[in-house]
Amino acid sequence: MAVHEALRSAPARRKTGARHPANPGAVFPAMEGKIRSLSGRSLIAVMCIGQVGNLLPHVTLSANLAQHLMPAWGLSAAEGGLMASGYAFGYMLAVPVLTTLTDRIDARLVLLWGSIVSGLATAAFGMFAQGFWSGTAIWSLAGLGFAGAYMPGLKALTDRLPAGDTSRAVTLYTSSFSVGVGLSFLVAQLIADRWGWRTAFLVTGFGPVAMVGACLLIDPRRPVPKAGRLLNFAPVFANREALGYILGYGAHCFELYGIRTWLVGFWTFVVAHQGAPAWLSPVVLSFCFAVISMPASILGNEAALKFGRHRAITIVMIASACVALVIGLNATAPAWLLALLLLLYGLTVPADSGALTAGMSAAAASEHRGATLALHSTVGFGLSAVGAWGTGAALDAAGGPQSATGWLLAFIVLAAGIALGPLALLWARSGADGGRKRTIKRAGLERL
């Protein structure tokens, strides 16, 4: 499939006497060689490592919600889900401005400050959160910081790559998300079980330091100046192909954030009712669930490149909905069977992620790439918030986290959410086909 050329902004040109040098190597001479060497594979590797660090705080709350925070603060499943949704809500509020801003200033600067805010807010949760309201407020601030870190990081990466490298680079970057989430699950639970949940937040808050370091190692790039309003999404809404991928990404995020928020809670239910080997703890299962997402996302994108994005994504989404329903209907099955089903779910849930983001990036007009990324993230994380809260509300409505019926309804909600993705792609494809037919018809009339 053709991949549209990514924005490649010329290096920033400073006027004589400018207060900030164009090359950070001028300030840090020892770093100059390293900065120049960061291109191609080395740039992708550094950005992926920074991304993993930025994600260390990502599920610290979800990992400790069912076992630590809900009992400590007396929260219902809906309240716990809403508090977890605060992260996605803060992200959703900030990402339109911060990502669209990367069409006007170097995405590296947005990435740098977003990473700093994310880390500080995570540490602040460990120090100051005292209940539902303070926890939700602080966690929303952490999500706001991450809004300046995830998609601006993708923009900072694609701005520095030739067009032919963007599809696989985007997939590697989005797939490293899974490694970061896996480490977040692992580190947050191990530290909380040993030293308490507050320490877990303090430690994971240091993760974004990795991306701060990455920002200092990449060269500055300033986008070509453009006129018009900052938050101008009209061209994005007019791009039906990109919009289809964006809506599909929203369905993906609904399912992904819903299961990530409640995975530990579900496995805690399984262990309490069916029993499980000591080694198959919530820590191990959640880590494996997250880590296998990376190869799943990469393979999903490769399949999309080979067989067509719409076809591959649709098959993955339908398969994921089916697996969710099977898990919900068998919530009281033996632990070994549920573990296998969850690992299968861990493959289907993220397998469409890289293809959706790469498809959106390819379909975006180069001059509106920042705005397209902004809407992509806004829709995705907005529905992430709905997914975490909606799954918790379903649990409460059908008996709570200790009820098999509650988990059945929760997985039905997840299946229904992802099932909307193929409908969005079908809508986008039908519009594109209609547009092509009208173009051909007009061309024929003009020849007459």
Contacts in CASP RR format, 6 or more apart in sequence:
PFRMAT RR
TARGET T0000
AUTHOR 0000-0000-0000
METHOD contacts of the structure
MODEL  1
MAVHEALRSAPARRKTGARHPANPGAVFPAMEGKIRSLSGRSLIAVMCIG
QVGNLLPHVTLSANLAQHLMPAWGLSAAEGGLMASGYAFGYMLAVPVLTT
LTDRIDARLVLLWGSIVSGLATAAFGMFAQGFWSGTAIWSLAGLGFAGAY
MPGLKALTDRLPAGDTSRAVTLYTSSFSVGVGLSFLVAQLIADRWGWRTA
FLVTGFGPVAMVGACLLIDPRRPVPKAGRLLNFAPVFANREALGYILGYG
AHCFELYGIRTWLVGFWTFVVAHQGAPAWLSPVVLSFCFAVISMPASILG
NEAALKFGRHRAITIVMIASACVALVIGLNATAPAWLLALLLLLYGLTVP
ADSGALTAGMSAAAASEHRGATLALHSTVGFGLSAVGAWGTGAALDAAGG
PQSATGWLLAFIVLAAGIALGPLALLWARSGADGGRKRTIKRAGLERL
1 305 0 8 1.000
1 308 0 8 1.000
1 309 0 8 1.000
1 362 0 8 1.000
2 362 0 8 1.000
3 163 0 8 1.000
3 164 0 8 1.000
3 166 0 8 1.000
3 167 0 8 1.000
3 358 0 8 1.000
3 361 0 8 1.000
3 362 0 8 1.000
4 163 0 8 1.000
4 361 0 8 1.000
4 362 0 8 1.000
4 363 0 8 1.000
4 364 0 8 1.000
4 365 0 8 1.000
4 366 0 8 1.000
5 163 0 8 1.000
5 366 0 8 1.000
6 158 0 8 1.000
6 159 0 8 1.000
6 161 0 8 1.000
6 162 0 8 1.000
6 163 0 8 1.000
6 166 0 8 1.000
6 361 0 8 1.000
6 366 0 8 1.000
6 369 0 8 1.000
7 155 0 8 1.000
7 158 0 8 1.000
7 159 0 8 1.000
7 223 0 8 1.000
7 366 0 8 1.000
7 367 0 8 1.000
7 369 0 8 1.000
7 370 0 8 1.000
8 159 0 8 1.000
8 160 0 8 1.000
8 161 0 8 1.000
8 162 0 8 1.000
8 163 0 8 1.000
9 106 0 8 1.000
9 159 0 8 1.000
9 221 0 8 1.000
9 222 0 8 1.000
9 223 0 8 1.000
9 224 0 8 1.000
10 221 0 8 1.000
10 222 0 8 1.000
10 224 0 8 1.000
11 22 0 8 1.000
11 219 0 8 1.000
11 220 0 8 1.000
11 221 0 8 1.000
11 222 0 8 1.000
12 22 0 8 1.000
12 106 0 8 1.000
12 220 0 8 1.000
12 221 0 8 1.000
12 222 0 8 1.000
13 22 0 8 1.000
13 222 0 8 1.000
14 20 0 8 1.000
14 21 0 8 1.000
14 22 0 8 1.000
21 27 0 8 1.000
22 220 0 8 1.000
23 32 0 8 1.000
23 35 0 8 1.000
23 219 0 8 1.000
23 220 0 8 1.000
24 31 0 8 1.000
24 35 0 8 1.000
24 216 0 8 1.000
24 219 0 8 1.000
24 220 0 8 1.000
25 31 0 8 1.000
25 32 0 8 1.000
25 33 0 8 1.000
25 35 0 8 1.000
26 32 0 8 1.000
28 216 0 8 1.000
31 216 0 8 1.000
31 217 0 8 1.000
34 217 0 8 1.000
35 217 0 8 1.000
35 218 0 8 1.000
35 219 0 8 1.000
36 219 0 8 1.000
38 46 0 8 1.000
38 217 0 8 1.000
38 218 0 8 1.000
38 219 0 8 1.000
39 160 0 8 1.000
40 161 0 8 1.000
40 165 0 8 1.000
43 157 0 8 1.000
43 160 0 8 1.000
43 161 0 8 1.000
43 218 0 8 1.000
44 157 0 8 1.000
44 161 0 8 1.000
44 165 0 8 1.000
44 169 0 8 1.000
44 172 0 8 1.000
44 173 0 8 1.000
46 214 0 8 1.000
46 217 0 8 1.000
46 218 0 8 1.000
47 153 0 8 1.000
47 156 0 8 1.000
47 157 0 8 1.000
47 173 0 8 1.000
47 214 0 8 1.000
47 218 0 8 1.000
48 172 0 8 1.000
48 173 0 8 1.000
48 176 0 8 1.000
49 176 0 8 1.000
49 210 0 8 1.000
49 214 0 8 1.000
50 210 0 8 1.000
50 211 0 8 1.000
50 213 0 8 1.000
50 214 0 8 1.000
51 150 0 8 1.000
51 153 0 8 1.000
51 173 0 8 1.000
51 176 0 8 1.000
51 177 0 8 1.000
51 180 0 8 1.000
51 211 0 8 1.000
52 176 0 8 1.000
52 179 0 8 1.000
52 180 0 8 1.000
52 183 0 8 1.000
52 210 0 8 1.000
53 180 0 8 1.000
53 183 0 8 1.000
53 207 0 8 1.000
53 208 0 8 1.000
53 209 0 8 1.000
53 210 0 8 1.000
53 211 0 8 1.000
54 115 0 8 1.000
54 118 0 8 1.000
54 146 0 8 1.000
54 149 0 8 1.000
54 150 0 8 1.000
54 207 0 8 1.000
54 208 0 8 1.000
54 210 0 8 1.000
54 211 0 8 1.000
55 177 0 8 1.000
55 179 0 8 1.000
55 180 0 8 1.000
55 181 0 8 1.000
55 183 0 8 1.000
55 184 0 8 1.000
56 180 0 8 1.000
56 183 0 8 1.000
56 184 0 8 1.000
56 187 0 8 1.000
56 204 0 8 1.000
56 205 0 8 1.000
56 206 0 8 1.000
56 207 0 8 1.000
56 208 0 8 1.000
57 118 0 8 1.000
57 119 0 8 1.000
57 122 0 8 1.000
57 142 0 8 1.000
57 184 0 8 1.000
57 201 0 8 1.000
57 204 0 8 1.000
57 205 0 8 1.000
57 207 0 8 1.000
57 208 0 8 1.000
58 87 0 8 1.000
58 146 0 8 1.000
58 180 0 8 1.000
58 181 0 8 1.000
58 184 0 8 1.000
59 181 0 8 1.000
59 182 0 8 1.000
59 184 0 8 1.000
59 185 0 8 1.000
59 188 0 8 1.000
59 260 0 8 1.000
59 261 0 8 1.000
59 290 0 8 1.000
60 122 0 8 1.000
60 125 0 8 1.000
60 184 0 8 1.000
60 188 0 8 1.000
60 200 0 8 1.000
60 201 0 8 1.000
60 204 0 8 1.000
61 69 0 8 1.000
61 83 0 8 1.000
61 84 0 8 1.000
61 87 0 8 1.000
61 125 0 8 1.000
61 139 0 8 1.000
62 84 0 8 1.000
62 260 0 8 1.000
62 261 0 8 1.000
62 262 0 8 1.000
62 263 0 8 1.000
62 264 0 8 1.000
62 388 0 8 1.000
63 184 0 8 1.000
63 185 0 8 1.000
63 188 0 8 1.000
63 189 0 8 1.000
63 192 0 8 1.000
63 200 0 8 1.000
63 264 0 8 1.000
63 286 0 8 1.000
64 188 0 8 1.000
64 189 0 8 1.000
64 192 0 8 1.000
64 197 0 8 1.000
64 200 0 8 1.000
65 80 0 8 1.000
65 81 0 8 1.000
65 83 0 8 1.000
65 84 0 8 1.000
65 261 0 8 1.000
65 264 0 8 1.000
65 265 0 8 1.000
66 262 0 8 1.000
66 264 0 8 1.000
66 265 0 8 1.000
66 268 0 8 1.000
66 401 0 8 1.000
67 189 0 8 1.000
67 192 0 8 1.000
67 264 0 8 1.000
67 265 0 8 1.000
67 268 0 8 1.000
67 282 0 8 1.000
68 192 0 8 1.000
68 196 0 8 1.000
68 197 0 8 1.000
69 75 0 8 1.000
69 80 0 8 1.000
69 83 0 8 1.000
69 197 0 8 1.000
70 76 0 8 1.000
70 77 0 8 1.000
70 80 0 8 1.000
72 197 0 8 1.000
73 131 0 8 1.000
73 132 0 8 1.000
75 83 0 8 1.000
75 132 0 8 1.000
76 396 0 8 1.000
77 392 0 8 1.000
77 393 0 8 1.000
77 395 0 8 1.000
77 396 0 8 1.000
77 400 0 8 1.000
77 401 0 8 1.000
78 389 0 8 1.000
78 390 0 8 1.000
78 392 0 8 1.000
78 393 0 8 1.000
78 395 0 8 1.000
78 396 0 8 1.000
79 132 0 8 1.000
80 132 0 8 1.000
80 392 0 8 1.000
81 261 0 8 1.000
81 262 0 8 1.000
81 388 0 8 1.000
81 389 0 8 1.000
81 390 0 8 1.000
81 391 0 8 1.000
81 392 0 8 1.000
82 136 0 8 1.000
82 388 0 8 1.000
82 389 0 8 1.000
83 132 0 8 1.000
83 135 0 8 1.000
83 136 0 8 1.000
83 139 0 8 1.000
84 139 0 8 1.000
84 261 0 8 1.000
84 388 0 8 1.000
84 389 0 8 1.000
85 257 0 8 1.000
85 261 0 8 1.000
85 384 0 8 1.000
85 385 0 8 1.000
85 386 0 8 1.000
85 387 0 8 1.000
85 388 0 8 1.000
85 389 0 8 1.000
86 136 0 8 1.000
86 139 0 8 1.000
86 140 0 8 1.000
86 143 0 8 1.000
86 385 0 8 1.000
87 139 0 8 1.000
87 140 0 8 1.000
87 142 0 8 1.000
87 143 0 8 1.000
87 146 0 8 1.000
88 143 0 8 1.000
88 257 0 8 1.000
88 381 0 8 1.000
88 382 0 8 1.000
88 384 0 8 1.000
88 385 0 8 1.000
88 388 0 8 1.000
89 140 0 8 1.000
89 381 0 8 1.000
89 382 0 8 1.000
89 385 0 8 1.000
90 140 0 8 1.000
90 141 0 8 1.000
90 143 0 8 1.000
90 144 0 8 1.000
90 147 0 8 1.000
90 381 0 8 1.000
91 143 0 8 1.000
91 144 0 8 1.000
91 145 0 8 1.000
91 146 0 8 1.000
91 147 0 8 1.000
91 150 0 8 1.000
91 377 0 8 1.000
91 381 0 8 1.000
91 382 0 8 1.000
91 384 0 8 1.000
92 147 0 8 1.000
92 377 0 8 1.000
92 378 0 8 1.000
92 380 0 8 1.000
92 381 0 8 1.000
92 382 0 8 1.000
92 385 0 8 1.000
93 144 0 8 1.000
93 147 0 8 1.000
94 143 0 8 1.000
94 144 0 8 1.000
94 145 0 8 1.000
94 147 0 8 1.000
94 148 0 8 1.000
95 147 0 8 1.000
95 148 0 8 1.000
95 151 0 8 1.000
95 374 0 8 1.000
95 377 0 8 1.000
95 378 0 8 1.000
95 381 0 8 1.000
96 231 0 8 1.000
96 233 0 8 1.000
96 374 0 8 1.000
96 375 0 8 1.000
96 378 0 8 1.000
97 230 0 8 1.000
97 231 0 8 1.000
97 374 0 8 1.000
98 110 0 8 1.000
98 114 0 8 1.000
98 147 0 8 1.000
98 148 0 8 1.000
98 151 0 8 1.000
98 152 0 8 1.000
98 374 0 8 1.000
99 110 0 8 1.000
99 147 0 8 1.000
99 148 0 8 1.000
99 151 0 8 1.000
99 152 0 8 1.000
99 155 0 8 1.000
99 370 0 8 1.000
99 371 0 8 1.000
99 373 0 8 1.000
99 374 0 8 1.000
99 377 0 8 1.000
100 230 0 8 1.000
100 231 0 8 1.000
100 232 0 8 1.000
100 370 0 8 1.000
100 371 0 8 1.000
100 374 0 8 1.000
101 110 0 8 1.000
101 230 0 8 1.000
102 110 0 8 1.000
102 152 0 8 1.000
102 155 0 8 1.000
102 156 0 8 1.000
102 223 0 8 1.000
102 370 0 8 1.000
102 373 0 8 1.000
103 223 0 8 1.000
103 226 0 8 1.000
103 367 0 8 1.000
103 368 0 8 1.000
103 369 0 8 1.000
103 370 0 8 1.000
103 371 0 8 1.000
104 223 0 8 1.000
104 225 0 8 1.000
104 226 0 8 1.000
104 230 0 8 1.000
105 222 0 8 1.000
105 223 0 8 1.000
106 156 0 8 1.000
106 220 0 8 1.000
106 221 0 8 1.000
106 222 0 8 1.000
106 223 0 8 1.000
107 152 0 8 1.000
107 153 0 8 1.000
107 155 0 8 1.000
107 156 0 8 1.000
107 159 0 8 1.000
107 221 0 8 1.000
108 156 0 8 1.000
108 215 0 8 1.000
108 218 0 8 1.000
108 220 0 8 1.000
108 221 0 8 1.000
110 148 0 8 1.000
110 152 0 8 1.000
111 148 0 8 1.000
111 149 0 8 1.000
111 152 0 8 1.000
111 153 0 8 1.000
111 156 0 8 1.000
111 211 0 8 1.000
111 215 0 8 1.000
112 211 0 8 1.000
112 212 0 8 1.000
112 215 0 8 1.000
113 148 0 8 1.000
114 145 0 8 1.000
114 146 0 8 1.000
114 147 0 8 1.000
114 148 0 8 1.000
114 149 0 8 1.000
114 152 0 8 1.000
114 208 0 8 1.000
115 145 0 8 1.000
115 148 0 8 1.000
115 149 0 8 1.000
115 208 0 8 1.000
115 211 0 8 1.000
115 212 0 8 1.000
115 215 0 8 1.000
116 208 0 8 1.000
116 212 0 8 1.000
117 141 0 8 1.000
117 142 0 8 1.000
117 144 0 8 1.000
117 145 0 8 1.000
117 148 0 8 1.000
118 142 0 8 1.000
118 143 0 8 1.000
118 145 0 8 1.000
118 146 0 8 1.000
118 148 0 8 1.000
118 149 0 8 1.000
118 205 0 8 1.000
118 208 0 8 1.000
119 142 0 8 1.000
119 205 0 8 1.000
119 206 0 8 1.000
119 207 0 8 1.000
119 208 0 8 1.000
120 205 0 8 1.000
121 138 0 8 1.000
121 139 0 8 1.000
121 141 0 8 1.000
121 142 0 8 1.000
121 143 0 8 1.000
121 144 0 8 1.000
121 145 0 8 1.000
122 142 0 8 1.000
122 201 0 8 1.000
122 204 0 8 1.000
122 205 0 8 1.000
123 201 0 8 1.000
123 202 0 8 1.000
123 205 0 8 1.000
123 206 0 8 1.000
124 138 0 8 1.000
124 141 0 8 1.000
125 135 0 8 1.000
125 138 0 8 1.000
125 139 0 8 1.000
125 142 0 8 1.000
125 201 0 8 1.000
126 197 0 8 1.000
126 198 0 8 1.000
126 199 0 8 1.000
126 200 0 8 1.000
126 201 0 8 1.000
126 202 0 8 1.000
127 198 0 8 1.000
127 201 0 8 1.000
127 202 0 8 1.000
128 134 0 8 1.000
128 138 0 8 1.000
129 135 0 8 1.000
129 138 0 8 1.000
129 139 0 8 1.000
129 201 0 8 1.000
147 377 0 8 1.000
147 381 0 8 1.000
149 208 0 8 1.000
149 211 0 8 1.000
150 177 0 8 1.000
150 377 0 8 1.000
151 370 0 8 1.000
151 373 0 8 1.000
151 374 0 8 1.000
151 376 0 8 1.000
151 377 0 8 1.000
153 173 0 8 1.000
154 170 0 8 1.000
154 173 0 8 1.000
154 174 0 8 1.000
154 357 0 8 1.000
154 361 0 8 1.000
154 373 0 8 1.000
155 369 0 8 1.000
155 370 0 8 1.000
155 373 0 8 1.000
156 215 0 8 1.000
156 218 0 8 1.000
156 221 0 8 1.000
157 169 0 8 1.000
157 170 0 8 1.000
157 173 0 8 1.000
158 166 0 8 1.000
158 169 0 8 1.000
158 170 0 8 1.000
158 361 0 8 1.000
158 369 0 8 1.000
159 221 0 8 1.000
159 223 0 8 1.000
160 218 0 8 1.000
160 219 0 8 1.000
160 221 0 8 1.000
161 169 0 8 1.000
166 358 0 8 1.000
166 361 0 8 1.000
166 362 0 8 1.000
167 301 0 8 1.000
167 305 0 8 1.000
167 358 0 8 1.000
167 361 0 8 1.000
167 362 0 8 1.000
168 301 0 8 1.000
170 354 0 8 1.000
170 357 0 8 1.000
170 358 0 8 1.000
170 361 0 8 1.000
171 297 0 8 1.000
171 298 0 8 1.000
171 301 0 8 1.000
171 354 0 8 1.000
171 355 0 8 1.000
171 357 0 8 1.000
171 358 0 8 1.000
172 298 0 8 1.000
174 297 0 8 1.000
174 353 0 8 1.000
174 354 0 8 1.000
174 357 0 8 1.000
175 293 0 8 1.000
175 294 0 8 1.000
175 295 0 8 1.000
175 297 0 8 1.000
175 298 0 8 1.000
175 350 0 8 1.000
175 353 0 8 1.000
175 354 0 8 1.000
176 294 0 8 1.000
177 293 0 8 1.000
177 297 0 8 1.000
177 353 0 8 1.000
178 290 0 8 1.000
178 291 0 8 1.000
178 292 0 8 1.000
178 293 0 8 1.000
178 294 0 8 1.000
178 296 0 8 1.000
178 297 0 8 1.000
178 350 0 8 1.000
179 290 0 8 1.000
179 291 0 8 1.000
179 294 0 8 1.000
180 290 0 8 1.000
181 260 0 8 1.000
181 290 0 8 1.000
181 293 0 8 1.000
182 286 0 8 1.000
182 287 0 8 1.000
182 289 0 8 1.000
182 290 0 8 1.000
182 291 0 8 1.000
183 287 0 8 1.000
184 204 0 8 1.000
184 290 0 8 1.000
185 264 0 8 1.000
185 283 0 8 1.000
185 286 0 8 1.000
185 287 0 8 1.000
185 289 0 8 1.000
185 290 0 8 1.000
186 283 0 8 1.000
186 286 0 8 1.000
186 287 0 8 1.000
187 200 0 8 1.000
187 203 0 8 1.000
187 204 0 8 1.000
188 200 0 8 1.000
188 201 0 8 1.000
188 204 0 8 1.000
189 200 0 8 1.000
189 264 0 8 1.000
189 282 0 8 1.000
189 283 0 8 1.000
189 286 0 8 1.000
190 283 0 8 1.000
191 199 0 8 1.000
191 200 0 8 1.000
191 203 0 8 1.000
191 204 0 8 1.000
192 199 0 8 1.000
192 200 0 8 1.000
193 283 0 8 1.000
226 367 0 8 1.000
231 371 0 8 1.000
232 371 0 8 1.000
233 371 0 8 1.000
233 374 0 8 1.000
233 375 0 8 1.000
235 365 0 8 1.000
235 368 0 8 1.000
235 371 0 8 1.000
236 242 0 8 1.000
236 243 0 8 1.000
236 246 0 8 1.000
236 364 0 8 1.000
236 368 0 8 1.000
236 371 0 8 1.000
236 372 0 8 1.000
236 375 0 8 1.000
237 243 0 8 1.000
239 363 0 8 1.000
239 364 0 8 1.000
239 365 0 8 1.000
239 368 0 8 1.000
239 372 0 8 1.000
240 428 0 8 1.000
240 431 0 8 1.000
240 432 0 8 1.000
241 363 0 8 1.000
241 428 0 8 1.000
241 432 0 8 1.000
242 359 0 8 1.000
242 360 0 8 1.000
242 363 0 8 1.000
242 364 0 8 1.000
242 372 0 8 1.000
243 428 0 8 1.000
244 424 0 8 1.000
244 425 0 8 1.000
244 427 0 8 1.000
244 428 0 8 1.000
245 309 0 8 1.000
245 356 0 8 1.000
245 357 0 8 1.000
245 359 0 8 1.000
245 360 0 8 1.000
245 363 0 8 1.000
245 376 0 8 1.000
245 425 0 8 1.000
245 428 0 8 1.000
246 360 0 8 1.000
246 372 0 8 1.000
246 375 0 8 1.000
246 376 0 8 1.000
246 379 0 8 1.000
246 380 0 8 1.000
247 379 0 8 1.000
247 420 0 8 1.000
247 421 0 8 1.000
247 424 0 8 1.000
247 427 0 8 1.000
247 428 0 8 1.000
248 313 0 8 1.000
248 317 0 8 1.000
248 356 0 8 1.000
248 420 0 8 1.000
248 421 0 8 1.000
248 424 0 8 1.000
248 425 0 8 1.000
249 353 0 8 1.000
249 356 0 8 1.000
249 357 0 8 1.000
249 360 0 8 1.000
249 376 0 8 1.000
249 379 0 8 1.000
249 380 0 8 1.000
250 379 0 8 1.000
250 380 0 8 1.000
250 382 0 8 1.000
250 383 0 8 1.000
250 384 0 8 1.000
250 421 0 8 1.000
251 317 0 8 1.000
251 383 0 8 1.000
251 417 0 8 1.000
251 418 0 8 1.000
251 419 0 8 1.000
251 420 0 8 1.000
251 421 0 8 1.000
251 424 0 8 1.000
252 317 0 8 1.000
252 349 0 8 1.000
252 352 0 8 1.000
252 353 0 8 1.000
252 356 0 8 1.000
252 380 0 8 1.000
252 418 0 8 1.000
252 421 0 8 1.000
253 379 0 8 1.000
253 380 0 8 1.000
253 381 0 8 1.000
253 382 0 8 1.000
253 383 0 8 1.000
253 384 0 8 1.000
254 380 0 8 1.000
254 383 0 8 1.000
254 384 0 8 1.000
254 386 0 8 1.000
254 387 0 8 1.000
254 414 0 8 1.000
254 417 0 8 1.000
254 418 0 8 1.000
255 320 0 8 1.000
255 324 0 8 1.000
255 349 0 8 1.000
255 387 0 8 1.000
255 414 0 8 1.000
255 417 0 8 1.000
255 418 0 8 1.000
256 349 0 8 1.000
256 350 0 8 1.000
256 353 0 8 1.000
256 384 0 8 1.000
257 381 0 8 1.000
257 383 0 8 1.000
257 384 0 8 1.000
257 385 0 8 1.000
257 387 0 8 1.000
257 388 0 8 1.000
258 384 0 8 1.000
258 387 0 8 1.000
258 388 0 8 1.000
258 390 0 8 1.000
258 391 0 8 1.000
258 414 0 8 1.000
259 345 0 8 1.000
259 349 0 8 1.000
259 391 0 8 1.000
259 414 0 8 1.000
260 290 0 8 1.000
261 387 0 8 1.000
261 388 0 8 1.000
261 391 0 8 1.000
261 392 0 8 1.000
262 388 0 8 1.000
262 391 0 8 1.000
262 392 0 8 1.000
262 395 0 8 1.000
262 401 0 8 1.000
262 410 0 8 1.000
263 282 0 8 1.000
263 285 0 8 1.000
263 286 0 8 1.000
263 289 0 8 1.000
263 342 0 8 1.000
264 282 0 8 1.000
264 286 0 8 1.000
265 282 0 8 1.000
265 401 0 8 1.000
266 331 0 8 1.000
266 407 0 8 1.000
266 410 0 8 1.000
267 276 0 8 1.000
267 282 0 8 1.000
267 285 0 8 1.000
267 286 0 8 1.000
267 342 0 8 1.000
268 282 0 8 1.000
268 401 0 8 1.000
269 331 0 8 1.000
269 401 0 8 1.000
269 402 0 8 1.000
269 407 0 8 1.000
270 276 0 8 1.000
270 331 0 8 1.000
270 335 0 8 1.000
270 338 0 8 1.000
271 281 0 8 1.000
271 282 0 8 1.000
271 335 0 8 1.000
272 402 0 8 1.000
273 332 0 8 1.000
273 404 0 8 1.000
274 332 0 8 1.000
274 333 0 8 1.000
274 334 0 8 1.000
274 335 0 8 1.000
274 338 0 8 1.000
275 335 0 8 1.000
276 335 0 8 1.000
276 336 0 8 1.000
276 339 0 8 1.000
277 335 0 8 1.000
280 335 0 8 1.000
280 339 0 8 1.000
285 339 0 8 1.000
285 342 0 8 1.000
288 343 0 8 1.000
289 342 0 8 1.000
289 343 0 8 1.000
289 345 0 8 1.000
289 346 0 8 1.000
292 343 0 8 1.000
292 346 0 8 1.000
292 347 0 8 1.000
293 346 0 8 1.000
293 347 0 8 1.000
293 349 0 8 1.000
293 350 0 8 1.000
293 353 0 8 1.000
294 350 0 8 1.000
296 346 0 8 1.000
296 347 0 8 1.000
296 348 0 8 1.000
296 349 0 8 1.000
296 350 0 8 1.000
296 351 0 8 1.000
297 350 0 8 1.000
297 351 0 8 1.000
297 353 0 8 1.000
297 354 0 8 1.000
298 354 0 8 1.000
299 351 0 8 1.000
300 312 0 8 1.000
300 316 0 8 1.000
300 351 0 8 1.000
300 352 0 8 1.000
300 354 0 8 1.000
300 355 0 8 1.000
301 354 0 8 1.000
301 355 0 8 1.000
301 358 0 8 1.000
303 312 0 8 1.000
303 355 0 8 1.000
304 312 0 8 1.000
304 313 0 8 1.000
304 354 0 8 1.000
304 355 0 8 1.000
304 358 0 8 1.000
304 359 0 8 1.000
306 312 0 8 1.000
309 355 0 8 1.000
309 358 0 8 1.000
309 359 0 8 1.000
310 425 0 8 1.000
310 428 0 8 1.000
310 429 0 8 1.000
312 352 0 8 1.000
312 355 0 8 1.000
313 352 0 8 1.000
313 355 0 8 1.000
313 356 0 8 1.000
313 421 0 8 1.000
313 422 0 8 1.000
313 425 0 8 1.000
314 421 0 8 1.000
314 422 0 8 1.000
314 425 0 8 1.000
314 426 0 8 1.000
316 348 0 8 1.000
316 351 0 8 1.000
316 352 0 8 1.000
317 352 0 8 1.000
317 418 0 8 1.000
317 419 0 8 1.000
317 421 0 8 1.000
317 422 0 8 1.000
318 419 0 8 1.000
318 422 0 8 1.000
319 348 0 8 1.000
320 345 0 8 1.000
320 348 0 8 1.000
320 349 0 8 1.000
320 351 0 8 1.000
320 352 0 8 1.000
320 415 0 8 1.000
320 418 0 8 1.000
321 415 0 8 1.000
321 416 0 8 1.000
321 417 0 8 1.000
321 418 0 8 1.000
321 419 0 8 1.000
322 415 0 8 1.000
323 341 0 8 1.000
323 344 0 8 1.000
323 345 0 8 1.000
323 348 0 8 1.000
324 345 0 8 1.000
324 411 0 8 1.000
324 412 0 8 1.000
324 414 0 8 1.000
324 415 0 8 1.000
324 418 0 8 1.000
325 411 0 8 1.000
325 412 0 8 1.000
325 415 0 8 1.000
326 341 0 8 1.000
327 338 0 8 1.000
327 341 0 8 1.000
327 342 0 8 1.000
327 345 0 8 1.000
327 411 0 8 1.000
328 407 0 8 1.000
328 408 0 8 1.000
328 410 0 8 1.000
328 411 0 8 1.000
328 412 0 8 1.000
329 408 0 8 1.000
330 337 0 8 1.000
330 338 0 8 1.000
330 341 0 8 1.000
331 338 0 8 1.000
331 404 0 8 1.000
331 407 0 8 1.000
331 408 0 8 1.000
331 411 0 8 1.000
332 404 0 8 1.000
349 418 0 8 1.000
357 376 0 8 1.000
360 372 0 8 1.000
360 373 0 8 1.000
360 376 0 8 1.000
361 369 0 8 1.000
361 372 0 8 1.000
361 373 0 8 1.000
363 372 0 8 1.000
364 370 0 8 1.000
364 372 0 8 1.000
364 373 0 8 1.000
365 372 0 8 1.000
387 413 0 8 1.000
387 414 0 8 1.000
390 413 0 8 1.000
391 410 0 8 1.000
391 413 0 8 1.000
391 414 0 8 1.000
392 410 0 8 1.000
394 406 0 8 1.000
394 409 0 8 1.000
394 410 0 8 1.000
394 412 0 8 1.000
394 413 0 8 1.000
395 401 0 8 1.000
395 403 0 8 1.000
395 406 0 8 1.000
395 407 0 8 1.000
395 409 0 8 1.000
395 410 0 8 1.000
397 406 0 8 1.000
397 409 0 8 1.000
398 405 0 8 1.000
398 406 0 8 1.000
398 408 0 8 1.000
398 409 0 8 1.000
398 410 0 8 1.000
399 405 0 8 1.000
399 406 0 8 1.000
400 406 0 8 1.000
401 407 0 8 1.000
END
